[in-house]
Amino acid sequence: MIELTVTGMTCGGCVKSVEKAVKRTDETAAVTVDLASGSVTIDSSKPAEAFKSAIEAAGYEVAA
Ligand SMILES: [Cu+2]
């Protein structure tokens, strides 16, 4: 299980963008995004780095 803290999400549209970035990286990943806390939980066998890059490329910041 991968847990990332994402900052810069302000609305449901941002949540969708982050979910899309995750799915682009691994279409079979199960992803849960909590808008209030910025917590993004991903169930995938791919490395966390791959998701971090994808989310950053979508325009959000990922805390280490
Ligand atoms: Cu938004």
N, CA, C, O and the ligand as a Tripos MOL2 file, in Angstrom:
@<TRIPOS>MOLECULE
protein
  257   255    65     0     0
PROTEIN
NO_CHARGES

@<TRIPOS>ATOM
      1 N           0.8450   -1.2010    0.0000 N.3       1 MET1
      2 CA          0.0000    0.0000    0.0000 C.3       1 MET1
      3 C           0.8770    1.2470    0.0000 C.2       1 MET1
      4 O           1.8050    1.3680    0.7990 O.2       1 MET1
      5 N           0.5710    2.1690   -0.9040 N.am      2 ILE2
      6 CA          1.3450    3.3980   -1.0230 C.3       2 ILE2
      7 C           0.5160    4.5340   -0.4540 C.2       2 ILE2
      8 O          -0.6550    4.6910   -0.7980 O.2       2 ILE2
      9 N           1.1250    5.3240    0.4170 N.am      3 GLU3
     10 CA          0.4300    6.4880    0.9740 C.3       3 GLU3
     11 C           1.2030    7.7320    0.6250 C.2       3 GLU3
     12 O           2.3690    7.8670    0.9980 O.2       3 GLU3
     13 N           0.5640    8.6550   -0.0940 N.am      4 LEU4
     14 CA          1.2080    9.9150   -0.4580 C.3       4 LEU4
     15 C           0.3970   11.0600    0.1190 C.2       4 LEU4
     16 O          -0.8200   10.9560    0.2730 O.2       4 LEU4
     17 N           1.0700   12.1420    0.4330 N.am      5 THR5
     18 CA          0.3640   13.3450    0.8470 C.3       5 THR5
     19 C           0.4980   14.3580   -0.2830 C.2       5 THR5
     20 O           1.5970   14.7950   -0.6250 O.2       5 THR5
     21 N          -0.6390   14.7160   -0.8470 N.am      6 VAL6
     22 CA         -0.6620   15.5960   -2.0060 C.3       6 VAL6
     23 C          -1.2130   16.9570   -1.6030 C.2       6 VAL6
     24 O          -2.2740   17.0470   -0.9850 O.2       6 VAL6
     25 N          -0.4950   18.0040   -1.9520 N.am      7 THR7
     26 CA         -0.9960   19.3480   -1.6650 C.3       7 THR7
     27 C          -1.3570   20.0390   -2.9750 C.2       7 THR7
     28 O          -0.8170   19.7190   -4.0330 O.2       7 THR7
     29 N          -2.2810   20.9910   -2.8810 N.am      8 GLY8
     30 CA         -2.6910   21.7450   -4.0560 C.3       8 GLY8
     31 C          -4.0560   21.3180   -4.5810 C.2       8 GLY8
     32 O          -4.5770   21.9200   -5.5200 O.2       8 GLY8
     33 N          -4.6380   20.2780   -3.9780 N.am      9 MET9
     34 CA         -5.9870   19.8560   -4.3950 C.3       9 MET9
     35 C          -7.0090   20.7410   -3.6680 C.2       9 MET9
     36 O          -6.9690   20.8780   -2.4450 O.2       9 MET9
     37 N          -7.9180   21.3330   -4.4380 N.am     10 THR10
     38 CA         -8.8860   22.2440   -3.8120 C.3      10 THR10
     39 C         -10.3360   21.8400   -4.0330 C.2      10 THR10
     40 O         -11.2260   22.3700   -3.3680 O.2      10 THR10
     41 N         -10.5960   20.9170   -4.9470 N.am     11 CYS11
     42 CA        -11.9960   20.5810   -5.2270 C.3      11 CYS11
     43 C         -12.1020   19.1730   -5.8090 C.2      11 CYS11
     44 O         -11.1000   18.4790   -5.9840 O.2      11 CYS11
     45 N         -13.3220   18.7730   -6.0990 N.am     12 GLY12
     46 CA        -13.5490   17.4450   -6.6540 C.3      12 GLY12
     47 C         -12.8730   17.2380   -7.9960 C.2      12 GLY12
     48 O         -12.5090   16.1160   -8.3510 O.2      12 GLY12
     49 N         -12.7040   18.3310   -8.7490 N.am     13 GLY13
     50 CA        -12.0270   18.2270  -10.0380 C.3      13 GLY13
     51 C         -10.5650   17.8460   -9.8540 C.2      13 GLY13
     52 O         -10.0100   17.0750  -10.6370 O.2      13 GLY13
     53 N          -9.9470   18.3940   -8.8100 N.am     14 CYS14
     54 CA         -8.5550   18.0680   -8.5070 C.3      14 CYS14
     55 C          -8.4450   16.5950   -8.1220 C.2      14 CYS14
     56 O          -7.5140   15.9020   -8.5310 O.2      14 CYS14
     57 N          -9.4080   16.1310   -7.3320 N.am     15 VAL15
     58 CA         -9.4210   14.7260   -6.9250 C.3      15 VAL15
     59 C          -9.4600   13.8380   -8.1710 C.2      15 VAL15
     60 O          -8.7280   12.8530   -8.2660 O.2      15 VAL15
     61 N         -10.3240   14.2000   -9.1250 N.am     16 LYS16
     62 CA        -10.4420   13.4310  -10.3710 C.3      16 LYS16
     63 C          -9.1230   13.4400  -11.1480 C.2      16 LYS16
     64 O          -8.7070   12.4150  -11.6880 O.2      16 LYS16
     65 N          -8.4710   14.6050  -11.2000 N.am     17 SER17
     66 CA         -7.1990   14.7090  -11.9200 C.3      17 SER17
     67 C          -6.1460   13.8070  -11.3000 C.2      17 SER17
     68 O          -5.3890   13.1410  -12.0060 O.2      17 SER17
     69 N          -6.1050   13.7920   -9.9690 N.am     18 VAL18
     70 CA         -5.1200   12.9550   -9.2840 C.3      18 VAL18
     71 C          -5.4450   11.4750   -9.5190 C.2      18 VAL18
     72 O          -4.5510   10.6660   -9.7630 O.2      18 VAL18
     73 N          -6.7300   11.1360   -9.4420 N.am     19 GLU19
     74 CA         -7.1430    9.7500   -9.6970 C.3      19 GLU19
     75 C          -6.7440    9.3290  -11.1110 C.2      19 GLU19
     76 O          -6.2630    8.2170  -11.3250 O.2      19 GLU19
     77 N          -6.9490   10.2280  -12.0690 N.am     20 LYS20
     78 CA         -6.6060    9.9390  -13.4620 C.3      20 LYS20
     79 C          -5.1090    9.7090  -13.6170 C.2      20 LYS20
     80 O          -4.6760    8.7900  -14.3130 O.2      20 LYS20
     81 N          -4.3230   10.5610  -12.9550 N.am     21 ALA21
     82 CA         -2.8600   10.4270  -13.0270 C.3      21 ALA21
     83 C          -2.4190    9.0700  -12.4820 C.2      21 ALA21
     84 O          -1.5100    8.4350  -13.0160 O.2      21 ALA21
     85 N          -3.0810    8.6430  -11.4130 N.am     22 VAL22
     86 CA         -2.7640    7.3360  -10.8260 C.3      22 VAL22
     87 C          -3.1400    6.2150  -11.7890 C.2      22 VAL22
     88 O          -2.3660    5.2810  -11.9970 O.2      22 VAL22
     89 N          -4.3260    6.3130  -12.3720 N.am     23 LYS23
     90 CA         -4.8160    5.2700  -13.2900 C.3      23 LYS23
     91 C          -3.9930    5.2040  -14.5710 C.2      23 LYS23
     92 O          -3.8390    4.1400  -15.1700 O.2      23 LYS23
     93 N          -3.4600    6.3690  -14.9880 N.am     24 ARG24
     94 CA         -2.6050    6.3740  -16.1680 C.3      24 ARG24
     95 C          -1.3220    5.5940  -15.8870 C.2      24 ARG24
     96 O          -0.7570    4.9580  -16.7770 O.2      24 ARG24
     97 N          -0.8780    5.6560  -14.6440 N.am     25 THR25
     98 CA          0.3480    4.9770  -14.2580 C.3      25 THR25
     99 C           0.1040    3.4740  -14.0970 C.2      25 THR25
    100 O           0.9370    2.6560  -14.4880 O.2      25 THR25
    101 N          -1.0310    3.1280  -13.5260 N.am     26 ASP26
    102 CA         -1.3970    1.7220  -13.3500 C.3      26 ASP26
    103 C          -2.9270    1.6420  -13.3890 C.2      26 ASP26
    104 O          -3.6100    2.0000  -12.4290 O.2      26 ASP26
    105 N          -3.4430    1.1640  -14.5230 N.am     27 GLU27
    106 CA         -4.9080    1.1780  -14.6910 C.3      27 GLU27
    107 C          -5.6310    0.2450  -13.7270 C.2      27 GLU27
    108 O          -6.8350    0.3840  -13.5110 O.2      27 GLU27
    109 N          -4.9030   -0.7000  -13.1500 N.am     28 THR28
    110 CA         -5.5370   -1.6280  -12.2150 C.3      28 THR28
    111 C          -5.4140   -1.1680  -10.7550 C.2      28 THR28
    112 O          -5.9200   -1.8280   -9.8480 O.2      28 THR28
    113 N          -4.7490   -0.0470  -10.5400 N.am     29 ALA29
    114 CA         -4.5520    0.4340   -9.1750 C.3      29 ALA29
    115 C          -5.8750    0.8210   -8.5290 C.2      29 ALA29
    116 O          -6.7600    1.3790   -9.1790 O.2      29 ALA29
    117 N          -5.9960    0.5180   -7.2440 N.am     30 ALA30
    118 CA         -7.1420    1.0050   -6.4770 C.3      30 ALA30
    119 C          -6.6680    2.2670   -5.7720 C.2      30 ALA30
    120 O          -5.6570    2.2510   -5.0690 O.2      30 ALA30
    121 N          -7.4010    3.3620   -5.9620 N.am     31 VAL31
    122 CA         -6.9450    4.6330   -5.3910 C.3      31 VAL31
    123 C          -8.0410    5.2980   -4.5800 C.2      31 VAL31
    124 O          -9.2030    5.3420   -4.9840 O.2      31 VAL31
    125 N          -7.6410    5.8160   -3.4200 N.am     32 THR32
    126 CA         -8.5560    6.5670   -2.5690 C.3      32 THR32
    127 C          -7.9350    7.9280   -2.3040 C.2      32 THR32
    128 O          -6.7910    8.0190   -1.8580 O.2      32 THR32
    129 N          -8.6810    8.9760   -2.5760 N.am     33 VAL33
    130 CA         -8.1790   10.3300   -2.3560 C.3      33 VAL33
    131 C          -9.0440   11.0070   -1.3070 C.2      33 VAL33
    132 O         -10.2670   11.0600   -1.4330 O.2      33 VAL33
    133 N          -8.3930   11.5260   -0.2680 N.am     34 ASP34
    134 CA         -9.1200   12.3130    0.7290 C.3      34 ASP34
    135 C          -8.7700   13.7790    0.5140 C.2      34 ASP34
    136 O          -7.6530   14.2130    0.7940 O.2      34 ASP34
    137 N          -9.7340   14.5280    0.0180 N.am     35 LEU35
    138 CA         -9.4940   15.9290   -0.3390 C.3      35 LEU35
    139 C          -9.0850   16.7660    0.8750 C.2      35 LEU35
    140 O          -8.1590   17.5720    0.7830 O.2      35 LEU35
    141 N          -9.7530   16.5850    1.9910 N.am     36 ALA36
    142 CA         -9.5060   17.4070    3.1810 C.3      36 ALA36
    143 C          -8.0810   17.2550    3.7050 C.2      36 ALA36
    144 O          -7.4440   18.2480    4.0580 O.2      36 ALA36
    145 N          -7.5770   16.0300    3.7600 N.am     37 SER37
    146 CA         -6.2440   15.8030    4.3280 C.3      37 SER37
    147 C          -5.1650   15.7470    3.2610 C.2      37 SER37
    148 O          -3.9790   15.8400    3.5790 O.2      37 SER37
    149 N          -5.5590   15.5950    1.9820 N.am     38 GLY38
    150 CA         -4.5780   15.4540    0.9070 C.3      38 GLY38
    151 C          -3.9930   14.0620    0.8580 C.2      38 GLY38
    152 O          -3.0260   13.8180    0.1370 O.2      38 GLY38
    153 N          -4.5710   13.1420    1.6200 N.am     39 SER39
    154 CA         -4.0350   11.7980    1.6610 C.3      39 SER39
    155 C          -4.5020   10.9840    0.4510 C.2      39 SER39
    156 O          -5.6950   10.8900    0.1630 O.2      39 SER39
    157 N          -3.5250   10.4010   -0.2460 N.am     40 VAL40
    158 CA         -3.8170    9.5760   -1.4160 C.3      40 VAL40
    159 C          -3.2760    8.1770   -1.1380 C.2      40 VAL40
    160 O          -2.0740    7.9840   -0.9560 O.2      40 VAL40
    161 N          -4.1790    7.2170   -1.1100 N.am     41 THR41
    162 CA         -3.8030    5.8420   -0.8280 C.3      41 THR41
    163 C          -3.9510    5.0240   -2.0970 C.2      41 THR41
    164 O          -5.0020    5.0410   -2.7380 O.2      41 THR41
    165 N          -2.8950    4.3100   -2.4580 N.am     42 ILE42
    166 CA         -2.8710    3.5720   -3.7150 C.3      42 ILE42
    167 C          -2.4980    2.1190   -3.4540 C.2      42 ILE42
    168 O          -1.5070    1.8240   -2.7870 O.2      42 ILE42
    169 N          -3.3060    1.2290   -3.9890 N.am     43 ASP43
    170 CA         -3.0010   -0.1910   -3.8860 C.3      43 ASP43
    171 C          -2.4960   -0.6440   -5.2530 C.2      43 ASP43
    172 O          -3.2770   -0.8190   -6.1880 O.2      43 ASP43
    173 N          -1.1880   -0.8320   -5.3570 N.am     44 SER44
    174 CA         -0.5660   -1.1600   -6.6300 C.3      44 SER44
    175 C           0.7890   -1.7950   -6.3740 C.2      44 SER44
    176 O           1.3990   -1.5810   -5.3260 O.2      44 SER44
    177 N           1.2560   -2.5820   -7.3420 N.am     45 SER45
    178 CA          2.5850   -3.1760   -7.2030 C.3      45 SER45
    179 C           3.6610   -2.2950   -7.8250 C.2      45 SER45
    180 O           4.8510   -2.5970   -7.7360 O.2      45 SER45
    181 N           3.2340   -1.1980   -8.4590 N.am     46 LYS46
    182 CA          4.2140   -0.2870   -9.0440 C.3      46 LYS46
    183 C           4.8450    0.5750   -7.9640 C.2      46 LYS46
    184 O           4.2570    0.7740   -6.9010 O.2      46 LYS46
    185 N           6.0650    1.0990   -8.2380 N.am     47 PRO47
    186 CA          6.7490    1.8930   -7.2110 C.3      47 PRO47
    187 C           6.0840    3.2380   -6.9530 C.2      47 PRO47
    188 O           5.5270    3.8590   -7.8580 O.2      47 PRO47
    189 N           6.1530    3.6720   -5.7000 N.am     48 ALA48
    190 CA          5.5610    4.9420   -5.2890 C.3      48 ALA48
    191 C           6.0830    6.0920   -6.1410 C.2      48 ALA48
    192 O           5.3430    7.0240   -6.4570 O.2      48 ALA48
    193 N           7.3630    6.0250   -6.5110 N.am     49 GLU49
    194 CA          7.9830    7.0800   -7.3210 C.3      49 GLU49
    195 C           7.2180    7.3350   -8.6200 C.2      49 GLU49
    196 O           7.0770    8.4800   -9.0500 O.2      49 GLU49
    197 N           6.7230    6.2590   -9.2410 N.am     50 ALA50
    198 CA          6.0080    6.3810  -10.5070 C.3      50 ALA50
    199 C           4.7410    7.2050  -10.3230 C.2      50 ALA50
    200 O           4.3910    8.0270  -11.1690 O.2      50 ALA50
    201 N           4.0550    6.9720   -9.2010 N.am     51 PHE51
    202 CA          2.8150    7.7080   -8.9330 C.3      51 PHE51
    203 C           3.1210    9.1480   -8.5530 C.2      51 PHE51
    204 O           2.4030   10.0770   -8.9220 O.2      51 PHE51
    205 N           4.2130    9.3070   -7.8020 N.am     52 LYS52
    206 CA          4.6280   10.6420   -7.3870 C.3      52 LYS52
    207 C           4.8780   11.5120   -8.6260 C.2      52 LYS52
    208 O           4.3980   12.6430   -8.7060 O.2      52 LYS52
    209 N           5.6310   10.9740   -9.5820 N.am     53 SER53
    210 CA          5.9380   11.7240  -10.8050 C.3      53 SER53
    211 C           4.6690   12.0600  -11.5740 C.2      53 SER53
    212 O           4.5070   13.1790  -12.0590 O.2      53 SER53
    213 N           3.7630   11.0800  -11.6830 N.am     54 ALA54
    214 CA          2.5350   11.2840  -12.4560 C.3      54 ALA54
    215 C           1.6690   12.3670  -11.8210 C.2      54 ALA54
    216 O           1.0930   13.1980  -12.5230 O.2      54 ALA54
    217 N           1.5780   12.3550  -10.4920 N.am     55 ILE55
    218 CA          0.7570   13.3410   -9.7940 C.3      55 ILE55
    219 C           1.3860   14.7280   -9.9100 C.2      55 ILE55
    220 O           0.6830   15.7270  -10.0670 O.2      55 ILE55
    221 N           2.7200   14.7790   -9.8320 N.am     56 GLU56
    222 CA          3.4080   16.0620   -9.9780 C.3      56 GLU56
    223 C           3.2390   16.5940  -11.3970 C.2      56 GLU56
    224 O           3.0770   17.7960  -11.6050 O.2      56 GLU56
    225 N           3.2790   15.6790  -12.3760 N.am     57 ALA57
    226 CA          3.1030   16.0880  -13.7730 C.3      57 ALA57
    227 C           1.6930   16.6420  -14.0030 C.2      57 ALA57
    228 O           1.4740   17.4500  -14.9060 O.2      57 ALA57
    229 N           0.7410   16.1970  -13.1770 N.am     58 ALA58
    230 CA         -0.6360   16.6800  -13.2890 C.3      58 ALA58
    231 C          -0.7980   18.0410  -12.6130 C.2      58 ALA58
    232 O          -1.8630   18.6530  -12.6920 O.2      58 ALA58
    233 N           0.2590   18.5110  -11.9480 N.am     59 GLY59
    234 CA          0.2460   19.8650  -11.4020 C.3      59 GLY59
    235 C           0.0770   19.9830   -9.8990 C.2      59 GLY59
    236 O          -0.2450   21.0560   -9.3880 O.2      59 GLY59
    237 N           0.2910   18.8870   -9.1930 N.am     60 TYR60
    238 CA          0.1450   18.9220   -7.7400 C.3      60 TYR60
    239 C           1.4710   18.6020   -7.0820 C.2      60 TYR60
    240 O           2.3660   18.0270   -7.7010 O.2      60 TYR60
    241 N           1.5860   18.9840   -5.8080 N.am     61 GLU61
    242 CA          2.8210   18.7200   -5.0830 C.3      61 GLU61
    243 C           2.6320   17.4730   -4.2320 C.2      61 GLU61
    244 O           1.5900   17.2700   -3.6090 O.2      61 GLU61
    245 N           3.6760   16.6420   -4.2240 N.am     62 VAL62
    246 CA          3.6330   15.4500   -3.3890 C.3      62 VAL62
    247 C           4.6860   15.5830   -2.3030 C.2      62 VAL62
    248 O           5.8730   15.7280   -2.5970 O.2      62 VAL62
    249 N           4.2560   15.5350   -1.0510 N.am     63 ALA63
    250 CA          5.1840   15.6250    0.0640 C.3      63 ALA63
    251 C           5.9310   14.2980    0.1640 C.2      63 ALA63
    252 O           5.3500   13.2320   -0.0400 O.2      63 ALA63
    253 N           7.2100   14.3700    0.4770 N.am     64 ALA64
    254 CA          8.0440   13.1640    0.5260 C.3      64 ALA64
    255 C           7.6010   12.2220    1.6300 C.2      64 ALA64
    256 O           8.1950   11.1590    1.8100 O.2      64 ALA64
    257 CU         -9.8340   21.5190   -8.1800 Cu       65 CU65
@<TRIPOS>BOND
     1     1     2 1
     2     2     3 1
     3     3     4 2
     4     3     5 am
     5     5     6 1
     6     6     7 1
     7     7     8 2
     8     7     9 am
     9     9    10 1
    10    10    11 1
    11    11    12 2
    12    11    13 am
    13    13    14 1
    14    14    15 1
    15    15    16 2
    16    15    17 am
    17    17    18 1
    18    18    19 1
    19    19    20 2
    20    19    21 am
    21    21    22 1
    22    22    23 1
    23    23    24 2
    24    23    25 am
    25    25    26 1
    26    26    27 1
    27    27    28 2
    28    27    29 am
    29    29    30 1
    30    30    31 1
    31    31    32 2
    32    31    33 am
    33    33    34 1
    34    34    35 1
    35    35    36 2
    36    35    37 am
    37    37    38 1
    38    38    39 1
    39    39    40 2
    40    39    41 am
    41    41    42 1
    42    42    43 1
    43    43    44 2
    44    43    45 am
    45    45    46 1
    46    46    47 1
    47    47    48 2
    48    47    49 am
    49    49    50 1
    50    50    51 1
    51    51    52 2
    52    51    53 am
    53    53    54 1
    54    54    55 1
    55    55    56 2
    56    55    57 am
    57    57    58 1
    58    58    59 1
    59    59    60 2
    60    59    61 am
    61    61    62 1
    62    62    63 1
    63    63    64 2
    64    63    65 am
    65    65    66 1
    66    66    67 1
    67    67    68 2
    68    67    69 am
    69    69    70 1
    70    70    71 1
    71    71    72 2
    72    71    73 am
    73    73    74 1
    74    74    75 1
    75    75    76 2
    76    75    77 am
    77    77    78 1
    78    78    79 1
    79    79    80 2
    80    79    81 am
    81    81    82 1
    82    82    83 1
    83    83    84 2
    84    83    85 am
    85    85    86 1
    86    86    87 1
    87    87    88 2
    88    87    89 am
    89    89    90 1
    90    90    91 1
    91    91    92 2
    92    91    93 am
    93    93    94 1
    94    94    95 1
    95    95    96 2
    96    95    97 am
    97    97    98 1
    98    98    99 1
    99    99   100 2
   100    99   101 am
   101   101   102 1
   102   102   103 1
   103   103   104 2
   104   103   105 am
   105   105   106 1
   106   106   107 1
   107   107   108 2
   108   107   109 am
   109   109   110 1
   110   110   111 1
   111   111   112 2
   112   111   113 am
   113   113   114 1
   114   114   115 1
   115   115   116 2
   116   115   117 am
   117   117   118 1
   118   118   119 1
   119   119   120 2
   120   119   121 am
   121   121   122 1
   122   122   123 1
   123   123   124 2
   124   123   125 am
   125   125   126 1
   126   126   127 1
   127   127   128 2
   128   127   129 am
   129   129   130 1
   130   130   131 1
   131   131   132 2
   132   131   133 am
   133   133   134 1
   134   134   135 1
   135   135   136 2
   136   135   137 am
   137   137   138 1
   138   138   139 1
   139   139   140 2
   140   139   141 am
   141   141   142 1
   142   142   143 1
   143   143   144 2
   144   143   145 am
   145   145   146 1
   146   146   147 1
   147   147   148 2
   148   147   149 am
   149   149   150 1
   150   150   151 1
   151   151   152 2
   152   151   153 am
   153   153   154 1
   154   154   155 1
   155   155   156 2
   156   155   157 am
   157   157   158 1
   158   158   159 1
   159   159   160 2
   160   159   161 am
   161   161   162 1
   162   162   163 1
   163   163   164 2
   164   163   165 am
   165   165   166 1
   166   166   167 1
   167   167   168 2
   168   167   169 am
   169   169   170 1
   170   170   171 1
   171   171   172 2
   172   171   173 am
   173   173   174 1
   174   174   175 1
   175   175   176 2
   176   175   177 am
   177   177   178 1
   178   178   179 1
   179   179   180 2
   180   179   181 am
   181   181   182 1
   182   182   183 1
   183   183   184 2
   184   183   185 am
   185   185   186 1
   186   186   187 1
   187   187   188 2
   188   187   189 am
   189   189   190 1
   190   190   191 1
   191   191   192 2
   192   191   193 am
   193   193   194 1
   194   194   195 1
   195   195   196 2
   196   195   197 am
   197   197   198 1
   198   198   199 1
   199   199   200 2
   200   199   201 am
   201   201   202 1
   202   202   203 1
   203   203   204 2
   204   203   205 am
   205   205   206 1
   206   206   207 1
   207   207   208 2
   208   207   209 am
   209   209   210 1
   210   210   211 1
   211   211   212 2
   212   211   213 am
   213   213   214 1
   214   214   215 1
   215   215   216 2
   216   215   217 am
   217   217   218 1
   218   218   219 1
   219   219   220 2
   220   219   221 am
   221   221   222 1
   222   222   223 1
   223   223   224 2
   224   223   225 am
   225   225   226 1
   226   226   227 1
   227   227   228 2
   228   227   229 am
   229   229   230 1
   230   230   231 1
   231   231   232 2
   232   231   233 am
   233   233   234 1
   234   234   235 1
   235   235   236 2
   236   235   237 am
   237   237   238 1
   238   238   239 1
   239   239   240 2
   240   239   241 am
   241   241   242 1
   242   242   243 1
   243   243   244 2
   244   243   245 am
   245   245   246 1
   246   246   247 1
   247   247   248 2
   248   247   249 am
   249   249   250 1
   250   250   251 1
   251   251   252 2
   252   251   253 am
   253   253   254 1
   254   254   255 1
   255   255   256 2
@<TRIPOS>SUBSTRUCTURE
     1 MET1         2 RESIDUE 1 A MET
     2 ILE2         6 RESIDUE 1 A ILE
     3 GLU3        10 RESIDUE 1 A GLU
     4 LEU4        14 RESIDUE 1 A LEU
     5 THR5        18 RESIDUE 1 A THR
     6 VAL6        22 RESIDUE 1 A VAL
     7 THR7        26 RESIDUE 1 A THR
     8 GLY8        30 RESIDUE 1 A GLY
     9 MET9        34 RESIDUE 1 A MET
    10 THR10       38 RESIDUE 1 A THR
    11 CYS11       42 RESIDUE 1 A CYS
    12 GLY12       46 RESIDUE 1 A GLY
    13 GLY13       50 RESIDUE 1 A GLY
    14 CYS14       54 RESIDUE 1 A CYS
    15 VAL15       58 RESIDUE 1 A VAL
    16 LYS16       62 RESIDUE 1 A LYS
    17 SER17       66 RESIDUE 1 A SER
    18 VAL18       70 RESIDUE 1 A VAL
    19 GLU19       74 RESIDUE 1 A GLU
    20 LYS20       78 RESIDUE 1 A LYS
    21 ALA21       82 RESIDUE 1 A ALA
    22 VAL22       86 RESIDUE 1 A VAL
    23 LYS23       90 RESIDUE 1 A LYS
    24 ARG24       94 RESIDUE 1 A ARG
    25 THR25       98 RESIDUE 1 A THR
    26 ASP26      102 RESIDUE 1 A ASP
    27 GLU27      106 RESIDUE 1 A GLU
    28 THR28      110 RESIDUE 1 A THR
    29 ALA29      114 RESIDUE 1 A ALA
    30 ALA30      118 RESIDUE 1 A ALA
    31 VAL31      122 RESIDUE 1 A VAL
    32 THR32      126 RESIDUE 1 A THR
    33 VAL33      130 RESIDUE 1 A VAL
    34 ASP34      134 RESIDUE 1 A ASP
    35 LEU35      138 RESIDUE 1 A LEU
    36 ALA36      142 RESIDUE 1 A ALA
    37 SER37      146 RESIDUE 1 A SER
    38 GLY38      150 RESIDUE 1 A GLY
    39 SER39      154 RESIDUE 1 A SER
    40 VAL40      158 RESIDUE 1 A VAL
    41 THR41      162 RESIDUE 1 A THR
    42 ILE42      166 RESIDUE 1 A ILE
    43 ASP43      170 RESIDUE 1 A ASP
    44 SER44      174 RESIDUE 1 A SER
    45 SER45      178 RESIDUE 1 A SER
    46 LYS46      182 RESIDUE 1 A LYS
    47 PRO47      186 RESIDUE 1 A PRO
    48 ALA48      190 RESIDUE 1 A ALA
    49 GLU49      194 RESIDUE 1 A GLU
    50 ALA50      198 RESIDUE 1 A ALA
    51 PHE51      202 RESIDUE 1 A PHE
    52 LYS52      206 RESIDUE 1 A LYS
    53 SER53      210 RESIDUE 1 A SER
    54 ALA54      214 RESIDUE 1 A ALA
    55 ILE55      218 RESIDUE 1 A ILE
    56 GLU56      222 RESIDUE 1 A GLU
    57 ALA57      226 RESIDUE 1 A ALA
    58 ALA58      230 RESIDUE 1 A ALA
    59 GLY59      234 RESIDUE 1 A GLY
    60 TYR60      238 RESIDUE 1 A TYR
    61 GLU61      242 RESIDUE 1 A GLU
    62 VAL62      246 RESIDUE 1 A VAL
    63 ALA63      250 RESIDUE 1 A ALA
    64 ALA64      254 RESIDUE 1 A ALA
    65 CU65       257 GROUP 0 **** ****
